[in-house]
């Protein structure tokens, strides 16, 4: 049984824009959030409270959060890498914080300079502080099928990370194919390993489209009953650590797939395409969404 409704979290403003070389003005980021919520998105990952030394793109985090005209029923989330980031984030009143870990030891060491177990121990105080403050905690599990340093990642490693996240109090986890190497069976194996520790309603998929498999992987996840996914408007984003890794799957493409299957998202595809055009023009390039390109050429015709 496929889900009759799917919830999408648009990670474009955060995961999508954080790797851009050129600075994106806060006003543009705020306008993007407004356009996404106007298109019907109810979950938006807005920014990251990380050191501007490491991620200069997100240095305007507080300004962006303060500039958003919040809509009832929309959940605004932020990434927090440590206690310092969390303390800064709390002042901006996020509805949800995102902590992260890798299913690959090599990636964990290269990315945050510690083992998987150490990374979870570092996040434990962040998670308990957030939950004590009544803030929902989501965990992003990266490299769940492949890693740029150690190649294929076994489902057991995914299960190991999911259990560690569960143990420190993370409420929901996203299974991410960070470098976009996954294929349907591998994605299902990673999800099944996660579902040994989390209920179906507390697991989502996060797929990059490097090898053009993200929509197939989304369908494979739907077949397991997974009904929540991270997507990125206009296909923004990528992984700075993996050569050739393209952006997250485009929100427009996933919405088109779901609507074509009779699955409700609550999202207006035309308005979503407009949001993607807005941010693509601001970045001086064409949208990466195949669906948006097709619909735009149809409009032009």
Buried (B, 14 or more C-beta within 10 A) or exposed (E): EBBEEBBBBBBBBBBBBBBBEEEBEBEBBBBBBBBBBBBBBBBBBBBBBBBEEEBEBBBBBBBBBEBBEEBEEBBBBBBBBBEEBBEBBBEBEBBBBBBBBBBBBBBBBBBBEBEBBEBBEBBBEBBEBBBEEEBBBBBBBBBBBBBBBEEEBBBEBBBBBBBBBBEBBBBBBBBBBBBBBBBBEBBBBBBBBBBEBBEBEBBBBBBBBBBEBBBBBBBBBBEBBBBBBBBBBBBBBBBEBBEEBBBBBBBBBBBBBBBEEEBEBBBBBEBBBBBBBBBBEBBEEEBBBBBBBBBBEEEEE
